[in-house]
Amino acid sequence: MNRIKKNAWLSFSCLAAVVFTIHICGYDAIASENAAGWRSLYDTILRWLNFGILVFIIVKFGKTPITNFLKGQKEELAREIKKIEEEKESAVAKTEEIQQKLDESDLYFSQLKNRIIEQGEKKKQQIIDKAHKQSLMMIDESKRKIGNQILTAKDKFRSELVDASIDLALKRLPDEITSKDDQKLLDNYITGIN
């Protein structure tokens, strides 16, 4: 409906402009035949009379449609302005809501970051404690292994020492023991059996 009103108003405006232009500008060219001096005054008066009639007809018959058209345009503009203002208010509300959510997400991420840091510190301390316990266990295990190796080395050293002593004794004893010593050992042995 608005498009029809706009087209009607445009057509009417164009028609009025063409008539007005022909009436004012073109009349001199049409009526410029060798007219007498009174004729130019007569032509000017008639021109203005025609223009007045044209204005009267436009005002008389065009006033209501033009007024209605302008009122319709005014109401349509008012509706469009109201619609745009509502959209603006809606956009402002959405912007505020998004800003609030952004602030809440910043707070949430800050809390999440702090929680992750706390958990990381706890995990770090647990790892340090576990490593400390493992190192103590490894030190104890190493001490135990070293103790076992020392005992094994001592036992090996003793057995080698005993073997070396026996070998030395076996080499030296035959030269050192006399028949008298043999007799004594035999007597001691017999006495010990009884």
MOZI-V156088 format. One record per residue. N is the residue number from 1. RES is the residue in one letter. SS is DSSP state (alpha for helix, beta for strand, coil for the rest). BURIAL is + if it has 16 or more other C-alpha atoms within 10 Angstrom, else -. Layout:
N & RES & SS & BURIAL
N & RES & SS & BURIAL
//
This chain:
1 & M & coil & -
2 & N & alpha & -
3 & R & alpha & -
4 & I & alpha & -
5 & K & alpha & +
6 & K & alpha & -
7 & N & alpha & -
8 & A & alpha & -
9 & W & alpha & +
10 & L & alpha & -
11 & S & alpha & -
12 & F & alpha & -
13 & S & alpha & -
14 & C & alpha & -
15 & L & alpha & -
16 & A & alpha & -
17 & A & alpha & -
18 & V & alpha & -
19 & V & alpha & -
20 & F & alpha & -
21 & T & alpha & -
22 & I & alpha & -
23 & H & alpha & +
24 & I & alpha & -
25 & C & alpha & -
26 & G & alpha & -
27 & Y & alpha & -
28 & D & alpha & -
29 & A & alpha & -
30 & I & alpha & -
31 & A & coil & -
32 & S & coil & -
33 & E & coil & -
34 & N & coil & -
35 & A & coil & -
36 & A & coil & -
37 & G & alpha & -
38 & W & alpha & -
39 & R & alpha & -
40 & S & alpha & -
41 & L & alpha & -
42 & Y & alpha & -
43 & D & alpha & -
44 & T & alpha & -
45 & I & alpha & -
46 & L & alpha & -
47 & R & alpha & +
48 & W & alpha & -
49 & L & alpha & -
50 & N & alpha & -
51 & F & alpha & +
52 & G & alpha & -
53 & I & alpha & -
54 & L & alpha & +
55 & V & alpha & -
56 & F & alpha & -
57 & I & alpha & -
58 & I & alpha & -
59 & V & alpha & -
60 & K & alpha & -
61 & F & alpha & -
62 & G & alpha & -
63 & K & alpha & -
64 & T & alpha & -
65 & P & alpha & -
66 & I & alpha & +
67 & T & alpha & -
68 & N & alpha & -
69 & F & alpha & +
70 & L & alpha & -
71 & K & alpha & -
72 & G & alpha & -
73 & Q & alpha & -
74 & K & alpha & -
75 & E & alpha & -
76 & E & alpha & -
77 & L & alpha & -
78 & A & alpha & -
79 & R & alpha & -
80 & E & alpha & -
81 & I & alpha & -
82 & K & alpha & -
83 & K & alpha & -
84 & I & alpha & -
85 & E & alpha & -
86 & E & alpha & -
87 & E & alpha & -
88 & K & alpha & -
89 & E & alpha & -
90 & S & alpha & -
91 & A & alpha & -
92 & V & alpha & -
93 & A & alpha & -
94 & K & alpha & -
95 & T & alpha & -
96 & E & alpha & -
97 & E & alpha & -
98 & I & alpha & -
99 & Q & alpha & -
100 & Q & alpha & -
101 & K & alpha & -
102 & L & alpha & -
103 & D & alpha & -
104 & E & alpha & -
105 & S & alpha & -
106 & D & alpha & -
107 & L & alpha & -
108 & Y & alpha & -
109 & F & alpha & -
110 & S & alpha & -
111 & Q & alpha & -
112 & L & alpha & -
113 & K & alpha & -
114 & N & alpha & -
115 & R & alpha & -
116 & I & alpha & -
117 & I & alpha & -
118 & E & alpha & -
119 & Q & alpha & -
120 & G & alpha & -
121 & E & alpha & -
122 & K & alpha & -
123 & K & alpha & -
124 & K & alpha & -
125 & Q & alpha & -
126 & Q & alpha & -
127 & I & alpha & -
128 & I & alpha & -
129 & D & alpha & -
130 & K & alpha & -
131 & A & alpha & -
132 & H & alpha & -
133 & K & alpha & -
134 & Q & alpha & -
135 & S & alpha & -
136 & L & alpha & -
137 & M & alpha & -
138 & M & alpha & -
139 & I & alpha & -
140 & D & alpha & -
141 & E & alpha & -
142 & S & alpha & -
143 & K & alpha & -
144 & R & alpha & -
145 & K & alpha & -
146 & I & alpha & -
147 & G & alpha & -
148 & N & alpha & -
149 & Q & alpha & -
150 & I & alpha & -
151 & L & alpha & -
152 & T & alpha & -
153 & A & alpha & -
154 & K & alpha & -
155 & D & alpha & -
156 & K & alpha & -
157 & F & alpha & -
158 & R & alpha & -
159 & S & alpha & -
160 & E & alpha & -
161 & L & alpha & -
162 & V & alpha & -
163 & D & alpha & -
164 & A & alpha & -
165 & S & alpha & -
166 & I & alpha & -
167 & D & alpha & -
168 & L & alpha & -
169 & A & alpha & -
170 & L & alpha & -
171 & K & alpha & -
172 & R & alpha & -
173 & L & alpha & -
174 & P & alpha & -
175 & D & alpha & -
176 & E & alpha & -
177 & I & coil & -
178 & T & coil & -
179 & S & alpha & -
180 & K & alpha & -
181 & D & alpha & -
182 & D & alpha & -
183 & Q & alpha & -
184 & K & alpha & -
185 & L & alpha & -
186 & L & alpha & -
187 & D & alpha & -
188 & N & alpha & -
189 & Y & alpha & -
190 & I & alpha & -
191 & T & alpha & -
192 & G & alpha & -
193 & I & alpha & -
194 & N & coil & -
//
